[in-house]
Amino acid sequence: AVVSTQSGHYPGFALMPWFANKTTVILFSIFPGVLNSVYLVLPFILLSQIHQIPAIKAERGYATDVALLVSSTFASQVLLNMFLGTVIEITGINVVMYTASVIACVG
């Protein structure tokens, strides 16, 4: 799931199969790791800052909003993996990196 998410955010993973050595794998793995940490941490930071503003009256509690964020992240990864699992089953090859890179380049 994490590789799928990272590949979708960083098209450089599409180059890994053609330049398969230790140096390129390490270099290409740094940037998606940073992007993935931002993807997983930034929404919670923004949510906590919004809940600290006294002028904003939240209808829900902080825990409810955190649960909604976690659920949406989990659901998006499950749906992505269900789609890619079907693609792998139909084609018979592991096309996760290529599919995610194409989707990232397209939009």
Contacts in CASP RR format, 6 or more apart in sequence:
PFRMAT RR
TARGET T0000
AUTHOR 0000-0000-0000
METHOD contacts of the structure
MODEL  1
AVVSTQSGHYPGFALMPWFANKTTVILFSIFPGVLNSVYLVLPFILLSQI
HQIPAIKAERGYATDVALLVSSTFASQVLLNMFLGTVIEITGINVVMYTA
SVIACVG
1 77 0 8 1.000
1 78 0 8 1.000
1 80 0 8 1.000
1 81 0 8 1.000
2 36 0 8 1.000
3 96 0 8 1.000
3 97 0 8 1.000
4 77 0 8 1.000
4 80 0 8 1.000
4 81 0 8 1.000
4 84 0 8 1.000
4 96 0 8 1.000
4 100 0 8 1.000
5 36 0 8 1.000
5 39 0 8 1.000
5 77 0 8 1.000
5 80 0 8 1.000
6 13 0 8 1.000
6 32 0 8 1.000
6 33 0 8 1.000
6 35 0 8 1.000
6 36 0 8 1.000
7 13 0 8 1.000
7 14 0 8 1.000
7 32 0 8 1.000
7 96 0 8 1.000
7 97 0 8 1.000
7 100 0 8 1.000
7 101 0 8 1.000
7 104 0 8 1.000
8 100 0 8 1.000
8 101 0 8 1.000
8 103 0 8 1.000
8 104 0 8 1.000
9 32 0 8 1.000
9 35 0 8 1.000
9 36 0 8 1.000
9 39 0 8 1.000
9 104 0 8 1.000
10 28 0 8 1.000
10 31 0 8 1.000
10 32 0 8 1.000
10 35 0 8 1.000
10 104 0 8 1.000
11 101 0 8 1.000
11 104 0 8 1.000
11 105 0 8 1.000
12 28 0 8 1.000
12 31 0 8 1.000
12 101 0 8 1.000
13 28 0 8 1.000
13 32 0 8 1.000
13 97 0 8 1.000
13 100 0 8 1.000
13 101 0 8 1.000
14 97 0 8 1.000
14 98 0 8 1.000
14 101 0 8 1.000
14 102 0 8 1.000
15 24 0 8 1.000
15 28 0 8 1.000
16 24 0 8 1.000
16 25 0 8 1.000
16 28 0 8 1.000
16 97 0 8 1.000
17 97 0 8 1.000
40 73 0 8 1.000
43 69 0 8 1.000
44 66 0 8 1.000
44 69 0 8 1.000
47 62 0 8 1.000
47 65 0 8 1.000
47 66 0 8 1.000
47 69 0 8 1.000
48 62 0 8 1.000
50 56 0 8 1.000
50 58 0 8 1.000
51 58 0 8 1.000
51 61 0 8 1.000
51 62 0 8 1.000
51 65 0 8 1.000
58 65 0 8 1.000
84 95 0 8 1.000
84 96 0 8 1.000
84 99 0 8 1.000
84 100 0 8 1.000
87 95 0 8 1.000
87 99 0 8 1.000
88 94 0 8 1.000
88 95 0 8 1.000
88 96 0 8 1.000
END
